[in-house]
Amino acid sequence: MNLKEHVAQQTVDATVASAASKTTYTGASVTLGGWLVSSEAAVLAGIVLGLAGFVVNLYFRSRADAREEEAHRARMRSLNEN
């Protein structure tokens, strides 16, 4: 993967992770609002939305961690060769 593709992939991952984080907060807010107005449907929708945001965020954060670990290994190999 060349540098341009790497940067593009990081940008996409960061954007999706950010949107997923916002979705999680929105789901939590909808759950709280649904609970305050005693709407079971709103509470359920909020829980589903929050969980979906959490799962997507977890996936993209794990991808970022794997990329960072790979970059770290490459730096260590480079330092050991010198």
Sequence and secondary structure as in RCSB ss.txt:
>XXXX:A:sequence
MNLKEHVAQQTVDATVASAASKTTYTGASVTLGGWLVSSEAAVLAGIVLGLAGFVVNLYFRSRADAREEEAHRAR
MRSLNEN
>XXXX:A:secstr
  HHHHHHHHHHHHHHHHHHHHHHHHHHHHHHHHHHTT HHHHHHHHHHHHHHHHHHHHHHHHHHHHHHHHHHHH
HHHHHH 
